[in-house]
Amino acid sequence: MHEKQFESLRKKGLSDAAVEKALAKIASRERHQPLYNVSPYAFTKLLGDANGMAKNLTAYIKGFSPKVREIFEKFEFEKEIEKLDEANRLFEVVRALSALISNAPFALPLSG
């Protein structure tokens, strides 16, 4: 969702901080907290590339707004992604998570 806005702001030559501030302002209209994702990935797209799952999931996580990235970094999700990938479990975990989210009783957009 915010990927196109991100690209547009980057083309204007704005600093990373200015881009994040603009995206936070846009996202704040839709939510109480400025949550956005600028990656080109959604769970359905992640599931479509089993071989690139670890790399693409990491890019998806890095596409979130700064506060969300801080949470992922605090819990060292990239290390967990590597462990799951090495154990050939990452695809199954992402597929299960995707099913849980898509069947949740609330609306949660799966795209960036």
Biopython code that builds the backbone (N, CA, C, O; Angstrom):
import numpy as np
from Bio.PDB.StructureBuilder import StructureBuilder

atoms = [
    (1, "MET", "N", (0.819, -1.185, 0.000)),
    (1, "MET", "CA", (0.000, 0.000, 0.000)),
    (1, "MET", "C", (0.870, 1.260, 0.000)),
    (1, "MET", "O", (0.632, 2.179, -0.784)),
    (2, "HIS", "N", (1.861, 1.302, 0.864)),
    (2, "HIS", "CA", (2.692, 2.489, 0.971)),
    (2, "HIS", "C", (3.947, 2.417, 0.099)),
    (2, "HIS", "O", (4.748, 3.352, 0.075)),
    (3, "GLU", "N", (4.108, 1.329, -0.599)),
    (3, "GLU", "CA", (5.301, 1.148, -1.442)),
    (3, "GLU", "C", (5.405, 2.234, -2.505)),
    (3, "GLU", "O", (6.489, 2.776, -2.722)),
    (4, "LYS", "N", (4.309, 2.560, -3.169)),
    (4, "LYS", "CA", (4.329, 3.579, -4.226)),
    (4, "LYS", "C", (4.627, 4.959, -3.648)),
    (4, "LYS", "O", (5.368, 5.741, -4.245)),
    (5, "GLN", "N", (4.051, 5.255, -2.491)),
    (5, "GLN", "CA", (4.315, 6.536, -1.846)),
    (5, "GLN", "C", (5.786, 6.626, -1.438)),
    (5, "GLN", "O", (6.406, 7.681, -1.569)),
    (6, "PHE", "N", (6.337, 5.522, -0.947)),
    (6, "PHE", "CA", (7.748, 5.472, -0.574)),
    (6, "PHE", "C", (8.623, 5.770, -1.783)),
    (6, "PHE", "O", (9.532, 6.597, -1.707)),
    (7, "GLU", "N", (8.355, 5.102, -2.890)),
    (7, "GLU", "CA", (9.153, 5.308, -4.103)),
    (7, "GLU", "C", (9.051, 6.748, -4.589)),
    (7, "GLU", "O", (10.045, 7.336, -5.014)),
    (8, "SER", "N", (7.866, 7.307, -4.526)),
    (8, "SER", "CA", (7.655, 8.688, -4.952)),
    (8, "SER", "C", (8.458, 9.662, -4.089)),
    (8, "SER", "O", (9.081, 10.587, -4.611)),
    (9, "LEU", "N", (8.444, 9.461, -2.796)),
    (9, "LEU", "CA", (9.196, 10.329, -1.882)),
    (9, "LEU", "C", (10.695, 10.170, -2.083)),
    (9, "LEU", "O", (11.429, 11.157, -2.037)),
    (10, "ARG", "N", (11.161, 8.948, -2.305)),
    (10, "ARG", "CA", (12.588, 8.707, -2.521)),
    (10, "ARG", "C", (13.063, 9.387, -3.802)),
    (10, "ARG", "O", (14.175, 9.912, -3.857)),
    (11, "LYS", "N", (12.215, 9.375, -4.832)),
    (11, "LYS", "CA", (12.584, 10.012, -6.105)),
    (11, "LYS", "C", (12.738, 11.521, -5.954)),
    (11, "LYS", "O", (13.435, 12.162, -6.740)),
    (12, "LYS", "N", (12.083, 12.083, -4.943)),
    (12, "LYS", "CA", (12.197, 13.523, -4.700)),
    (12, "LYS", "C", (13.518, 13.872, -4.019)),
    (12, "LYS", "O", (13.841, 15.047, -3.848)),
    (13, "GLY", "N", (14.276, 12.854, -3.635)),
    (13, "GLY", "CA", (15.577, 13.086, -3.015)),
    (13, "GLY", "C", (15.512, 13.431, -1.539)),
    (13, "GLY", "O", (16.457, 14.006, -0.998)),
    (14, "LEU", "N", (14.423, 13.093, -0.883)),
    (14, "LEU", "CA", (14.289, 13.384, 0.543)),
    (14, "LEU", "C", (15.191, 12.465, 1.366)),
    (14, "LEU", "O", (15.510, 11.354, 0.942)),
    (15, "SER", "N", (15.590, 12.929, 2.525)),
    (15, "SER", "CA", (16.400, 12.109, 3.432)),
    (15, "SER", "C", (15.540, 10.969, 3.970)),
    (15, "SER", "O", (14.312, 11.014, 3.887)),
    (16, "ASP", "N", (16.193, 9.950, 4.521)),
    (16, "ASP", "CA", (15.459, 8.836, 5.109)),
    (16, "ASP", "C", (14.512, 9.320, 6.202)),
    (16, "ASP", "O", (13.370, 8.869, 6.284)),
    (17, "ALA", "N", (14.986, 10.235, 7.038)),
    (17, "ALA", "CA", (14.164, 10.765, 8.127)),
    (17, "ALA", "C", (12.938, 11.492, 7.584)),
    (17, "ALA", "O", (11.843, 11.349, 8.126)),
    (18, "ALA", "N", (13.113, 12.266, 6.524)),
    (18, "ALA", "CA", (11.990, 12.994, 5.935)),
    (18, "ALA", "C", (10.986, 12.038, 5.304)),
    (18, "ALA", "O", (9.777, 12.249, 5.401)),
    (19, "VAL", "N", (11.483, 10.999, 4.666)),
    (19, "VAL", "CA", (10.600, 9.992, 4.064)),
    (19, "VAL", "C", (9.794, 9.293, 5.152)),
    (19, "VAL", "O", (8.581, 9.128, 5.021)),
    (20, "GLU", "N", (10.470, 8.881, 6.230)),
    (20, "GLU", "CA", (9.776, 8.197, 7.329)),
    (20, "GLU", "C", (8.740, 9.104, 7.976)),
    (20, "GLU", "O", (7.653, 8.647, 8.330)),
    (21, "LYS", "N", (9.064, 10.381, 8.133)),
    (21, "LYS", "CA", (8.115, 11.325, 8.728)),
    (21, "LYS", "C", (6.879, 11.488, 7.830)),
    (21, "LYS", "O", (5.750, 11.514, 8.321)),
    (22, "ALA", "N", (7.098, 11.595, 6.529)),
    (22, "ALA", "CA", (5.972, 11.739, 5.592)),
    (22, "ALA", "C", (5.106, 10.488, 5.586)),
    (22, "ALA", "O", (3.879, 10.582, 5.591)),
    (23, "LEU", "N", (5.733, 9.323, 5.575)),
    (23, "LEU", "CA", (4.963, 8.077, 5.588)),
    (23, "LEU", "C", (4.202, 7.902, 6.901)),
    (23, "LEU", "O", (3.074, 7.410, 6.905)),
    (24, "ALA", "N", (4.813, 8.299, 8.004)),
    (24, "ALA", "CA", (4.134, 8.219, 9.299)),
    (24, "ALA", "C", (2.893, 9.107, 9.307)),
    (24, "ALA", "O", (1.857, 8.736, 9.859)),
    (25, "LYS", "N", (3.008, 10.277, 8.692)),
    (25, "LYS", "CA", (1.866, 11.192, 8.629)),
    (25, "LYS", "C", (0.737, 10.576, 7.797)),
    (25, "LYS", "O", (-0.435, 10.672, 8.162)),
    (26, "ILE", "N", (1.095, 9.951, 6.688)),
    (26, "ILE", "CA", (0.097, 9.295, 5.831)),
    (26, "ILE", "C", (-0.555, 8.140, 6.588)),
    (26, "ILE", "O", (-1.778, 8.000, 6.575)),
    (27, "ALA", "N", (0.254, 7.315, 7.245)),
    (27, "ALA", "CA", (-0.264, 6.146, 7.953)),
    (27, "ALA", "C", (-1.102, 6.542, 9.161)),
    (27, "ALA", "O", (-2.030, 5.820, 9.526)),
    (28, "SER", "N", (-0.798, 7.667, 9.785)),
    (28, "SER", "CA", (-1.532, 8.108, 10.965)),
    (28, "SER", "C", (-2.988, 8.415, 10.662)),
    (28, "SER", "O", (-3.835, 8.356, 11.553)),
    (29, "ARG", "N", (-3.281, 8.738, 9.425)),
    (29, "ARG", "CA", (-4.679, 9.005, 9.057)),
    (29, "ARG", "C", (-5.516, 7.742, 9.162)),
    (29, "ARG", "O", (-6.720, 7.804, 9.411)),
    (30, "GLU", "N", (-4.875, 6.601, 8.970)),
    (30, "GLU", "CA", (-5.579, 5.323, 8.956)),
    (30, "GLU", "C", (-5.547, 4.608, 10.304)),
    (30, "GLU", "O", (-6.371, 3.726, 10.544)),
    (31, "ARG", "N", (-4.625, 4.963, 11.183)),
    (31, "ARG", "CA", (-4.409, 4.221, 12.424)),
    (31, "ARG", "C", (-4.074, 5.176, 13.567)),
    (31, "ARG", "O", (-3.784, 6.354, 13.361)),
    (32, "HIS", "N", (-4.124, 4.622, 14.776)),
    (32, "HIS", "CA", (-3.707, 5.410, 15.935)),
    (32, "HIS", "C", (-2.187, 5.558, 15.981)),
    (32, "HIS", "O", (-1.676, 6.577, 16.444)),
    (33, "GLN", "N", (-1.471, 4.552, 15.506)),
    (33, "GLN", "CA", (-0.017, 4.588, 15.441)),
    (33, "GLN", "C", (0.413, 4.587, 13.977)),
    (33, "GLN", "O", (-0.236, 3.946, 13.151)),
    (34, "PRO", "N", (1.484, 5.285, 13.641)),
    (34, "PRO", "CA", (1.943, 5.299, 12.247)),
    (34, "PRO", "C", (2.633, 3.978, 11.871)),
    (34, "PRO", "O", (3.845, 3.832, 12.028)),
    (35, "LEU", "N", (1.860, 3.049, 11.387)),
    (35, "LEU", "CA", (2.361, 1.747, 10.972)),
    (35, "LEU", "C", (2.264, 1.660, 9.459)),
    (35, "LEU", "O", (1.201, 1.880, 8.879)),
    (36, "TYR", "N", (3.383, 1.335, 8.829)),
    (36, "TYR", "CA", (3.365, 1.171, 7.382)),
    (36, "TYR", "C", (4.439, 0.181, 6.985)),
    (36, "TYR", "O", (5.335, -0.140, 7.765)),
    (37, "ASN", "N", (4.332, -0.297, 5.755)),
    (37, "ASN", "CA", (5.335, -1.198, 5.197)),
    (37, "ASN", "C", (5.543, -0.799, 3.750)),
    (37, "ASN", "O", (4.584, -0.688, 2.985)),
    (38, "VAL", "N", (6.795, -0.582, 3.374)),
    (38, "VAL", "CA", (7.121, -0.127, 2.020)),
    (38, "VAL", "C", (7.722, -1.236, 1.161)),
    (38, "VAL", "O", (8.152, -0.983, 0.036)),
    (39, "SER", "N", (7.755, -2.444, 1.675)),
    (39, "SER", "CA", (8.307, -3.548, 0.882)),
    (39, "SER", "C", (7.302, -3.968, -0.187)),
    (39, "SER", "O", (6.108, -3.696, -0.056)),
    (40, "PRO", "N", (7.769, -4.617, -1.224)),
    (40, "PRO", "CA", (6.860, -5.084, -2.270)),
    (40, "PRO", "C", (6.206, -6.422, -1.921)),
    (40, "PRO", "O", (5.555, -7.030, -2.770)),
    (41, "TYR", "N", (6.373, -6.886, -0.680)),
    (41, "TYR", "CA", (5.907, -8.222, -0.315)),
    (41, "TYR", "C", (4.619, -8.210, 0.483)),
    (41, "TYR", "O", (4.316, -7.262, 1.208)),
    (42, "ALA", "N", (3.881, -9.276, 0.330)),
    (42, "ALA", "CA", (2.722, -9.639, 1.135)),
    (42, "ALA", "C", (2.888, -11.131, 1.398)),
    (42, "ALA", "O", (3.710, -11.780, 0.750)),
    (43, "PHE", "N", (2.131, -11.680, 2.325)),
    (43, "PHE", "CA", (2.292, -13.095, 2.639)),
    (43, "PHE", "C", (2.049, -13.983, 1.423)),
    (43, "PHE", "O", (2.747, -14.979, 1.237)),
    (44, "THR", "N", (1.081, -13.636, 0.605)),
    (44, "THR", "CA", (0.823, -14.462, -0.579)),
    (44, "THR", "C", (2.013, -14.440, -1.523)),
    (44, "THR", "O", (2.334, -15.458, -2.136)),
    (45, "LYS", "N", (2.668, -13.301, -1.649)),
    (45, "LYS", "CA", (3.843, -13.207, -2.515)),
    (45, "LYS", "C", (5.026, -13.960, -1.904)),
    (45, "LYS", "O", (5.795, -14.597, -2.624)),
    (46, "LEU", "N", (5.168, -13.889, -0.599)),
    (46, "LEU", "CA", (6.226, -14.631, 0.080)),
    (46, "LEU", "C", (6.054, -16.127, -0.157)),
    (46, "LEU", "O", (7.027, -16.834, -0.422)),
    (47, "LEU", "N", (4.833, -16.600, -0.064)),
    (47, "LEU", "CA", (4.558, -18.025, -0.236)),
    (47, "LEU", "C", (4.789, -18.479, -1.668)),
    (47, "LEU", "O", (4.978, -19.670, -1.919)),
    (48, "GLY", "N", (4.778, -17.555, -2.595)),
    (48, "GLY", "CA", (4.996, -17.887, -4.003)),
    (48, "GLY", "C", (6.455, -18.096, -4.375)),
    (48, "GLY", "O", (6.755, -18.472, -5.508)),
    (49, "ASP", "N", (7.367, -17.856, -3.436)),
    (49, "ASP", "CA", (8.798, -18.021, -3.712)),
    (49, "ASP", "C", (9.457, -18.733, -2.537)),
    (49, "ASP", "O", (10.136, -18.108, -1.722)),
    (50, "ALA", "N", (9.251, -20.040, -2.457)),
    (50, "ALA", "CA", (9.776, -20.824, -1.336)),
    (50, "ALA", "C", (11.298, -20.733, -1.245)),
    (50, "ALA", "O", (11.841, -20.676, -0.142)),
    (51, "ASN", "N", (11.983, -20.720, -2.362)),
    (51, "ASN", "CA", (13.450, -20.672, -2.353)),
    (51, "ASN", "C", (13.990, -19.331, -1.863)),
    (51, "ASN", "O", (15.081, -19.281, -1.295)),
    (52, "GLY", "N", (13.255, -18.257, -2.070)),
    (52, "GLY", "CA", (13.689, -16.931, -1.642)),
    (52, "GLY", "C", (13.021, -16.470, -0.365)),
    (52, "GLY", "O", (13.099, -15.294, -0.008)),
    (53, "MET", "N", (12.364, -17.389, 0.326)),
    (53, "MET", "CA", (11.558, -17.036, 1.501)),
    (53, "MET", "C", (12.361, -16.260, 2.555)),
    (53, "MET", "O", (11.896, -15.214, 3.007)),
    (54, "ALA", "N", (13.521, -16.721, 2.953)),
    (54, "ALA", "CA", (14.279, -16.064, 4.019)),
    (54, "ALA", "C", (14.664, -14.641, 3.614)),
    (54, "ALA", "O", (14.466, -13.697, 4.378)),
    (55, "LYS", "N", (15.206, -14.499, 2.426)),
    (55, "LYS", "CA", (15.621, -13.177, 1.937)),
    (55, "LYS", "C", (14.417, -12.246, 1.810)),
    (55, "LYS", "O", (14.485, -11.085, 2.213)),
    (56, "ASN", "N", (13.332, -12.744, 1.261)),
    (56, "ASN", "CA", (12.148, -11.919, 1.035)),
    (56, "ASN", "C", (11.441, -11.565, 2.341)),
    (56, "ASN", "O", (10.954, -10.445, 2.494)),
    (57, "LEU", "N", (11.380, -12.504, 3.280)),
    (57, "LEU", "CA", (10.765, -12.217, 4.573)),
    (57, "LEU", "C", (11.579, -11.169, 5.319)),
    (57, "LEU", "O", (11.013, -10.286, 5.964)),
    (58, "THR", "N", (12.885, -11.260, 5.237)),
    (58, "THR", "CA", (13.750, -10.251, 5.856)),
    (58, "THR", "C", (13.510, -8.882, 5.220)),
    (58, "THR", "O", (13.455, -7.878, 5.930)),
    (59, "ALA", "N", (13.367, -8.827, 3.906)),
    (59, "ALA", "CA", (13.075, -7.562, 3.222)),
    (59, "ALA", "C", (11.709, -7.030, 3.641)),
    (59, "ALA", "O", (11.539, -5.823, 3.809)),
    (60, "TYR", "N", (10.746, -7.914, 3.809)),
    (60, "TYR", "CA", (9.402, -7.520, 4.263)),
    (60, "TYR", "C", (9.496, -6.873, 5.647)),
    (60, "TYR", "O", (8.913, -5.814, 5.882)),
    (61, "ILE", "N", (10.225, -7.509, 6.553)),
    (61, "ILE", "CA", (10.375, -6.983, 7.906)),
    (61, "ILE", "C", (11.089, -5.630, 7.886)),
    (61, "ILE", "O", (10.704, -4.712, 8.611)),
    (62, "LYS", "N", (12.123, -5.509, 7.061)),
    (62, "LYS", "CA", (12.865, -4.250, 6.977)),
    (62, "LYS", "C", (12.049, -3.144, 6.320)),
    (62, "LYS", "O", (12.433, -1.976, 6.389)),
    (63, "GLY", "N", (10.933, -3.487, 5.684)),
    (63, "GLY", "CA", (10.079, -2.498, 5.048)),
    (63, "GLY", "C", (9.098, -1.824, 5.987)),
    (63, "GLY", "O", (8.396, -0.896, 5.585)),
    (64, "PHE", "N", (9.039, -2.278, 7.244)),
    (64, "PHE", "CA", (8.111, -1.681, 8.200)),
    (64, "PHE", "C", (8.622, -0.339, 8.717)),
    (64, "PHE", "O", (9.797, -0.002, 8.574)),
    (65, "SER", "N", (7.712, 0.411, 9.317)),
    (65, "SER", "CA", (8.044, 1.694, 9.925)),
    (65, "SER", "C", (9.047, 1.480, 11.071)),
    (65, "SER", "O", (9.144, 0.375, 11.606)),
    (66, "PRO", "N", (9.790, 2.528, 11.449)),
    (66, "PRO", "CA", (10.888, 2.392, 12.414)),
    (66, "PRO", "C", (10.524, 1.706, 13.733)),
    (66, "PRO", "O", (11.280, 0.856, 14.203)),
    (67, "LYS", "N", (9.407, 2.047, 14.330)),
    (67, "LYS", "CA", (9.037, 1.446, 15.621)),
    (67, "LYS", "C", (8.817, -0.054, 15.487)),
    (67, "LYS", "O", (9.184, -0.815, 16.382)),
    (68, "VAL", "N", (8.232, -0.480, 14.399)),
    (68, "VAL", "CA", (8.005, -1.903, 14.181)),
    (68, "VAL", "C", (9.343, -2.609, 13.957)),
    (68, "VAL", "O", (9.569, -3.698, 14.483)),
    (69, "ARG", "N", (10.222, -1.989, 13.181)),
    (69, "ARG", "CA", (11.547, -2.577, 12.968)),
    (69, "ARG", "C", (12.297, -2.748, 14.279)),
    (69, "ARG", "O", (13.006, -3.736, 14.466)),
    (70, "GLU", "N", (12.144, -1.787, 15.191)),
    (70, "GLU", "CA", (12.790, -1.891, 16.510)),
    (70, "GLU", "C", (12.330, -3.156, 17.237)),
    (70, "GLU", "O", (13.133, -3.838, 17.872)),
    (71, "ILE", "N", (11.049, -3.461, 17.142)),
    (71, "ILE", "CA", (10.512, -4.658, 17.797)),
    (71, "ILE", "C", (11.121, -5.910, 17.179)),
    (71, "ILE", "O", (11.564, -6.808, 17.895)),
    (72, "PHE", "N", (11.143, -5.969, 15.848)),
    (72, "PHE", "CA", (11.736, -7.127, 15.187)),
    (72, "PHE", "C", (13.213, -7.275, 15.562)),
    (72, "PHE", "O", (13.693, -8.388, 15.778)),
    (73, "GLU", "N", (13.928, -6.155, 15.639)),
    (73, "GLU", "CA", (15.346, -6.205, 16.003)),
    (73, "GLU", "C", (15.536, -6.650, 17.441)),
    (73, "GLU", "O", (16.445, -7.426, 17.735)),
    (74, "LYS", "N", (14.690, -6.170, 18.338)),
    (74, "LYS", "CA", (14.787, -6.541, 19.745)),
    (74, "LYS", "C", (14.647, -8.050, 19.927)),
    (74, "LYS", "O", (15.350, -8.649, 20.740)),
    (75, "PHE", "N", (13.751, -8.654, 19.181)),
    (75, "PHE", "CA", (13.526, -10.086, 19.298)),
    (75, "PHE", "C", (14.366, -10.903, 18.313)),
    (75, "PHE", "O", (14.178, -12.111, 18.168)),
    (76, "GLU", "N", (15.293, -10.219, 17.644)),
    (76, "GLU", "CA", (16.247, -10.865, 16.739)),
    (76, "GLU", "C", (15.559, -11.803, 15.737)),
    (76, "GLU", "O", (15.941, -12.962, 15.581)),
    (77, "PHE", "N", (14.548, -11.272, 15.074)),
    (77, "PHE", "CA", (13.783, -12.074, 14.118)),
    (77, "PHE", "C", (14.638, -12.572, 12.957)),
    (77, "PHE", "O", (14.400, -13.664, 12.441)),
    (78, "GLU", "N", (15.621, -11.795, 12.543)),
    (78, "GLU", "CA", (16.462, -12.244, 11.421)),
    (78, "GLU", "C", (17.212, -13.526, 11.784)),
    (78, "GLU", "O", (17.375, -14.407, 10.940)),
    (79, "LYS", "N", (17.664, -13.635, 13.020)),
    (79, "LYS", "CA", (18.330, -14.865, 13.458)),
    (79, "LYS", "C", (17.339, -16.036, 13.459)),
    (79, "LYS", "O", (17.680, -17.155, 13.076)),
    (80, "GLU", "N", (16.117, -15.757, 13.895)),
    (80, "GLU", "CA", (15.094, -16.804, 13.913)),
    (80, "GLU", "C", (14.738, -17.247, 12.496)),
    (80, "GLU", "O", (14.519, -18.432, 12.241)),
    (81, "ILE", "N", (14.684, -16.293, 11.589)),
    (81, "ILE", "CA", (14.410, -16.616, 10.184)),
    (81, "ILE", "C", (15.506, -17.536, 9.654)),
    (81, "ILE", "O", (15.222, -18.530, 8.985)),
    (82, "GLU", "N", (16.758, -17.200, 9.955)),
    (82, "GLU", "CA", (17.878, -18.039, 9.512)),
    (82, "GLU", "C", (17.768, -19.452, 10.077)),
    (82, "GLU", "O", (17.955, -20.430, 9.352)),
    (83, "LYS", "N", (17.464, -19.560, 11.374)),
    (83, "LYS", "CA", (17.339, -20.879, 12.007)),
    (83, "LYS", "C", (16.227, -21.701, 11.359)),
    (83, "LYS", "O", (16.414, -22.876, 11.045)),
    (84, "LEU", "N", (15.076, -21.073, 11.162)),
    (84, "LEU", "CA", (13.951, -21.779, 10.550)),
    (84, "LEU", "C", (14.268, -22.184, 9.123)),
    (84, "LEU", "O", (13.895, -23.271, 8.682)),
    (85, "ASP", "N", (14.956, -21.309, 8.399)),
    (85, "ASP", "CA", (15.317, -21.621, 7.020)),
    (85, "ASP", "C", (16.294, -22.794, 6.963)),
    (85, "ASP", "O", (16.133, -23.700, 6.145)),
    (86, "GLU", "N", (17.303, -22.778, 7.827)),
    (86, "GLU", "CA", (18.280, -23.870, 7.862)),
    (86, "GLU", "C", (17.638, -25.205, 8.240)),
    (86, "GLU", "O", (18.092, -26.264, 7.806)),
    (87, "ALA", "N", (16.583, -25.148, 9.050)),
    (87, "ALA", "CA", (15.884, -26.365, 9.471)),
    (87, "ALA", "C", (14.762, -26.752, 8.503)),
    (87, "ALA", "O", (14.006, -27.687, 8.767)),
    (88, "ASN", "N", (14.658, -26.025, 7.375)),
    (88, "ASN", "CA", (13.599, -26.265, 6.385)),
    (88, "ASN", "C", (12.197, -26.176, 6.991)),
    (88, "ASN", "O", (11.315, -26.972, 6.669)),
    (89, "ARG", "N", (12.010, -25.188, 7.877)),
    (89, "ARG", "CA", (10.710, -24.979, 8.533)),
    (89, "ARG", "C", (10.114, -23.604, 8.233)),
    (89, "ARG", "O", (8.958, -23.351, 8.570)),
    (90, "LEU", "N", (10.870, -22.732, 7.620)),
    (90, "LEU", "CA", (10.417, -21.359, 7.427)),
    (90, "LEU", "C", (9.147, -21.288, 6.585)),
    (90, "LEU", "O", (8.213, -20.569, 6.938)),
    (91, "PHE", "N", (9.103, -22.018, 5.490)),
    (91, "PHE", "CA", (7.932, -21.973, 4.620)),
    (91, "PHE", "C", (6.674, -22.374, 5.385)),
    (91, "PHE", "O", (5.636, -21.722, 5.265)),
    (92, "GLU", "N", (6.766, -23.442, 6.169)),
    (92, "GLU", "CA", (5.600, -23.917, 6.921)),
    (92, "GLU", "C", (5.143, -22.902, 7.965)),
    (92, "GLU", "O", (3.944, -22.717, 8.174)),
    (93, "VAL", "N", (6.091, -22.250, 8.613)),
    (93, "VAL", "CA", (5.744, -21.246, 9.616)),
    (93, "VAL", "C", (5.052, -20.054, 8.958)),
    (93, "VAL", "O", (4.044, -19.565, 9.470)),
    (94, "VAL", "N", (5.576, -19.587, 7.839)),
    (94, "VAL", "CA", (4.971, -18.447, 7.146)),
    (94, "VAL", "C", (3.598, -18.831, 6.599)),
    (94, "VAL", "O", (2.668, -18.026, 6.638)),
    (95, "ARG", "N", (3.469, -20.049, 6.092)),
    (95, "ARG", "CA", (2.164, -20.498, 5.587)),
    (95, "ARG", "C", (1.138, -20.553, 6.723)),
    (95, "ARG", "O", (-0.004, -20.127, 6.548)),
    (96, "ALA", "N", (1.534, -21.070, 7.870)),
    (96, "ALA", "CA", (0.624, -21.135, 9.019)),
    (96, "ALA", "C", (0.252, -19.737, 9.504)),
    (96, "ALA", "O", (-0.908, -19.473, 9.819)),
    (97, "LEU", "N", (1.229, -18.852, 9.563)),
    (97, "LEU", "CA", (0.967, -17.474, 9.985)),
    (97, "LEU", "C", (0.032, -16.783, 8.998)),
    (97, "LEU", "O", (-0.873, -16.052, 9.402)),
    (98, "SER", "N", (0.246, -17.008, 7.736)),
    (98, "SER", "CA", (-0.620, -16.421, 6.711)),
    (98, "SER", "C", (-2.055, -16.898, 6.869)),
    (98, "SER", "O", (-2.992, -16.109, 6.745)),
    (99, "ALA", "N", (-2.228, -18.176, 7.141)),
    (99, "ALA", "CA", (-3.576, -18.728, 7.335)),
    (99, "ALA", "C", (-4.228, -18.136, 8.581)),
    (99, "ALA", "O", (-5.417, -17.815, 8.565)),
    (100, "LEU", "N", (-3.466, -17.992, 9.651)),
    (100, "LEU", "CA", (-4.011, -17.396, 10.875)),
    (100, "LEU", "C", (-4.469, -15.967, 10.641)),
    (100, "LEU", "O", (-5.555, -15.573, 11.065)),
    (101, "ILE", "N", (-3.634, -15.199, 9.964)),
    (101, "ILE", "CA", (-3.962, -13.799, 9.726)),
    (101, "ILE", "C", (-5.170, -13.668, 8.806)),
    (101, "ILE", "O", (-6.057, -12.852, 9.056)),
    (102, "SER", "N", (-5.206, -14.462, 7.755)),
    (102, "SER", "CA", (-6.308, -14.337, 6.804)),
    (102, "SER", "C", (-7.631, -14.818, 7.396)),
    (102, "SER", "O", (-8.693, -14.440, 6.902)),
    (103, "ASN", "N", (-7.589, -15.637, 8.437)),
    (103, "ASN", "CA", (-8.812, -16.128, 9.083)),
    (103, "ASN", "C", (-9.130, -15.393, 10.379)),
    (103, "ASN", "O", (-10.057, -15.773, 11.094)),
    (104, "ALA", "N", (-8.371, -14.344, 10.690)),
    (104, "ALA", "CA", (-8.585, -13.595, 11.928)),
    (104, "ALA", "C", (-9.918, -12.851, 11.873)),
    (104, "ALA", "O", (-10.369, -12.457, 10.797)),
    (105, "PRO", "N", (-10.548, -12.659, 13.039)),
    (105, "PRO", "CA", (-11.852, -11.962, 13.076)),
    (105, "PRO", "C", (-11.738, -10.454, 12.926)),
    (105, "PRO", "O", (-12.717, -9.743, 13.155)),
    (106, "PHE", "N", (-10.590, -9.956, 12.556)),
    (106, "PHE", "CA", (-10.373, -8.522, 12.340)),
    (106, "PHE", "C", (-9.690, -8.333, 11.012)),
    (106, "PHE", "O", (-9.120, -9.272, 10.457)),
    (107, "ALA", "N", (-9.744, -7.134, 10.508)),
    (107, "ALA", "CA", (-9.126, -6.851, 9.212)),
    (107, "ALA", "C", (-7.678, -6.464, 9.432)),
    (107, "ALA", "O", (-7.393, -5.494, 10.135)),
    (108, "LEU", "N", (-6.762, -7.210, 8.839)),
    (108, "LEU", "CA", (-5.347, -6.891, 8.900)),
    (108, "LEU", "C", (-4.792, -7.016, 7.495)),
    (108, "LEU", "O", (-4.711, -8.120, 6.957)),
    (109, "PRO", "N", (-4.412, -5.904, 6.895)),
    (109, "PRO", "CA", (-3.889, -5.991, 5.538)),
    (109, "PRO", "C", (-2.601, -6.806, 5.484)),
    (109, "PRO", "O", (-1.709, -6.622, 6.311)),
    (110, "LEU", "N", (-2.508, -7.701, 4.512)),
    (110, "LEU", "CA", (-1.339, -8.543, 4.374)),
    (110, "LEU", "C", (-0.310, -7.941, 3.428)),
    (110, "LEU", "O", (0.802, -8.458, 3.321)),
    (111, "SER", "N", (-0.652, -6.880, 2.755)),
    (111, "SER", "CA", (0.285, -6.291, 1.794)),
    (111, "SER", "C", (0.994, -5.119, 2.417)),
    (111, "SER", "O", (0.554, -4.538, 3.409)),
    (112, "GLY", "N", (2.133, -4.785, 1.785)),
    (112, "GLY", "CA", (2.957, -3.671, 2.259)),
    (112, "GLY", "C", (2.410, -2.366, 1.874)),
    (112, "GLY", "O", (2.992, -1.332, 2.200)),
]
sb = StructureBuilder()
sb.init_structure("model")
sb.init_model(0)
sb.init_chain("A")
sb.init_seg("    ")
for serial, (resi, resn, name, xyz) in enumerate(atoms, 1):
    if name == "N":
        sb.init_residue(resn, " ", resi, " ")
    sb.init_atom(name, np.array(xyz, "f"), 0.0, 1.0, " ", f" {name:<3s}", serial, name[0])
structure = sb.get_structure()
